[in-house]
Amino acid sequence: MPRTPGSGRQRGTQNRLTSAFKDAVKVVYEDIGGHAAFATWARENRTEFYKIASRLIPVEVKSSQDNTVRVVVQRFPVSRSLVEHGSAPLAAIGHELASQTHKQ
């Protein structure tokens, strides 16, 4: 039986299992210490941390304009203020990369 157009999940909507798993990971993340524990782990396991962080950098960027995209990866220490204010270190890295890209 053919599918009716428009039936099923809307484009971009996550699978229920994917959403449930992400929610479970968030609960466990907070339960094991949240951002502070992650920052401690990252300092002690820098190579593993950078492997994870590098996977979060977009591999392909599509643009309708003919612009050159440059990705700059810099090592910098996770500041104490990030941990104290509850900001995720990876979110801070992503924000920094995004702000550098928009300035150019």
C-alpha positions in Angstrom: 0.0 0.0 0.0 1.6 3.3 -1.0 2.2 6.0 1.6 0.0 9.0 1.7 2.0 12.2 1.0 2.4 14.1 4.2 2.0 11.1 6.5 4.6 10.2 9.0 7.2 12.4 10.7 7.7 15.9 9.5 11.1 16.5 8.0 13.7 17.3 10.6 11.7 15.7 13.5 13.7 13.2 15.4 12.8 9.6 15.9 11.1 9.0 19.3 13.9 6.5 20.3 16.6 9.1 19.4 14.8 11.8 21.5 14.3 9.4 24.4 18.0 8.4 24.3 19.2 12.0 24.2 17.0 12.8 27.2 18.4 9.8 29.1 22.0 10.9 28.4 21.2 14.4 29.7 19.8 12.9 33.0 22.9 10.7 33.4 25.2 13.6 32.5 23.8 15.8 35.3 23.7 12.8 37.7 27.5 12.2 37.3 28.5 15.8 37.9 27.4 17.8 34.8 29.7 20.5 33.3 32.1 20.6 36.3 32.8 16.8 36.1 33.1 17.0 32.3 35.7 19.9 32.5 37.7 17.9 35.1 37.6 14.8 32.8 38.6 17.0 29.8 41.7 18.4 31.6 42.8 14.8 32.6 42.0 13.3 29.1 42.9 16.1 26.7 43.5 13.8 23.7 40.2 12.1 24.1 38.4 15.4 24.6 39.9 16.9 21.4 38.9 13.8 19.5 35.3 14.3 20.6 35.4 18.1 20.1 36.8 17.6 16.6 33.9 15.4 15.6 31.6 18.3 16.4 33.1 20.6 13.8 31.1 20.6 10.6 32.8 18.7 7.8 30.8 20.3 5.0 29.4 23.8 4.9 27.0 24.6 2.0 26.5 28.2 0.9 24.7 29.8 -2.0 27.5 32.3 -2.2 31.0 31.7 -3.4 32.8 32.3 -0.1 35.8 30.6 1.3 35.2 28.9 4.7 38.1 28.7 7.1 38.0 26.7 10.3 40.5 27.6 12.9 41.0 25.2 15.8 42.8 26.7 18.8 43.7 25.1 22.0 42.7 27.1 25.0 42.1 26.1 28.7 38.6 25.8 29.9 38.2 28.8 32.2 36.9 28.5 35.7 34.1 30.9 34.9 32.6 28.4 32.3 32.3 25.8 35.1 31.1 28.3 37.7 28.4 29.7 35.4 27.2 26.3 34.2 28.2 26.8 30.6 29.1 23.7 28.7 32.8 23.8 27.5 31.9 22.4 24.1 29.1 24.9 23.7 31.7 27.7 24.5 34.0 26.3 21.9 31.3 26.1 19.3 30.2 29.7 20.1 33.8 30.9 19.8 34.2 29.2 16.4 30.9 30.6 15.2 31.7 34.1 16.3 35.1 34.0 14.5 33.5 32.8 11.3 30.9 35.6 11.3 33.6 38.2 11.8 35.5 37.3 8.7 
